[in-house]
Amino acid sequence: MKVVAVIQARIGSTRLPGKVLLEVMPGRTMLDVTIERLRTCKRINEVIIAVPDSRDNGVIACEAERCGAKVFRGSEEDVLRRYVGAAVAFAADIVVRVTSDCPLSDPAVIDLHVERMQQCWHEVDLVTNMMRQTFPLGISVEAMPLDTLARMDRLSTTTYLREHVTTIAYERPGLFIVDHIFDDADRSGMRWTVDYPEDLEFVRAVFRALYSPGKIFSKVDILDFLAKNPDVAKINAHVGK
């Protein structure tokens, strides 16, 4: 089975404009480090950046290609159609969804989702840690067969559903068989995604402390660092409350 990770990325962001091109380390953009982390996943065969086909998003496509990822261009508003297009164009059997504002995504957690999907191929439509959240926000993963994504495409008839890709599975769970991945403790109150300047400051602090060339730090490494440096966790603790 060919496993393709599709990362949606665009230049527009109302809360933190152009965030995926902002540096988390000197010379390294958020998109760059996200691609680097996903490419170390043992169970992912290819990483695709799904970029809107509008002119102003060309800079995102160029950055993705500079980072060694392949690019699919599609509708800016119909993100679900963009996802389906990317999955079909690169012949995916299993599609892994990760967003570009999650530079702390853990390859081991992603691989766990893919492994579960492969093991339960004839039994479930979607494997995710998002529907019943216990992981930190920003370690979100969804893995599904291409057929599940195609069904979402057929059944999602509103602009809202098509913008948010897999939302129909959350709003109408009776239509999909979902396998849930849980963390070993409830850490859903932790914020590791990037939506606001404080989030970016937090992520930069983590990378300054933990990044080293050729080594991908894990969720466990981050938790250990935060336990020893509680002031870092406070940087964005108030955001989104």
Rosetta blueprint (number, residue, H / E / L):
1 M L
2 K L
3 V E
4 V E
5 A E
6 V E
7 I E
8 Q E
9 A L
10 R L
11 I L
12 G L
13 S L
14 T L
15 R L
16 L L
17 P L
18 G L
19 K H
20 V H
21 L H
22 L L
23 E E
24 V E
25 M E
26 P L
27 G L
28 R E
29 T E
30 M H
31 L H
32 D H
33 V H
34 T H
35 I H
36 E H
37 R H
38 L H
39 R L
40 T L
41 C L
42 K L
43 R L
44 I L
45 N L
46 E E
47 V E
48 I E
49 I E
50 A E
51 V E
52 P E
53 D L
54 S L
55 R H
56 D H
57 N H
58 G H
59 V H
60 I H
61 A H
62 C H
63 E H
64 A H
65 E H
66 R H
67 C L
68 G L
69 A L
70 K E
71 V E
72 F E
73 R E
74 G E
75 S L
76 E L
77 E L
78 D L
79 V H
80 L H
81 R H
82 R H
83 Y H
84 V H
85 G H
86 A H
87 A H
88 V H
89 A H
90 F L
91 A L
92 A L
93 D L
94 I E
95 V E
96 V E
97 R E
98 V E
99 T E
100 S L
101 D L
102 C L
103 P L
104 L L
105 S L
106 D L
107 P H
108 A H
109 V H
110 I H
111 D H
112 L H
113 H H
114 V H
115 E H
116 R H
117 M H
118 Q H
119 Q H
120 C L
121 W L
122 H L
123 E L
124 V L
125 D L
126 L E
127 V E
128 T E
129 N L
130 M L
131 M L
132 R L
133 Q L
134 T L
135 F L
136 P L
137 L E
138 G L
139 I L
140 S L
141 V L
142 E E
143 A E
144 M E
145 P E
146 L H
147 D H
148 T H
149 L H
150 A H
151 R H
152 M H
153 D H
154 R H
155 L H
156 S L
157 T L
158 T L
159 T H
160 Y H
161 L H
162 R H
163 E H
164 H L
165 V L
166 T L
167 T H
168 I H
169 A H
170 Y H
171 E H
172 R L
173 P H
174 G H
175 L H
176 F L
177 I L
178 V E
179 D E
180 H E
181 I L
182 F L
183 D L
184 D L
185 A L
186 D L
187 R L
188 S L
189 G L
190 M L
191 R E
192 W L
193 T L
194 V L
195 D L
196 Y L
197 P H
198 E H
199 D H
200 L H
201 E H
202 F H
203 V H
204 R H
205 A H
206 V H
207 F H
208 R H
209 A H
210 L H
211 Y L
212 S E
213 P L
214 G L
215 K E
216 I L
217 F L
218 S L
219 K H
220 V H
221 D H
222 I H
223 L H
224 D H
225 F H
226 L H
227 A H
228 K H
229 N L
230 P H
231 D H
232 V H
233 A H
234 K L
235 I L
236 N L
237 A L
238 H L
239 V L
240 G L
241 K L
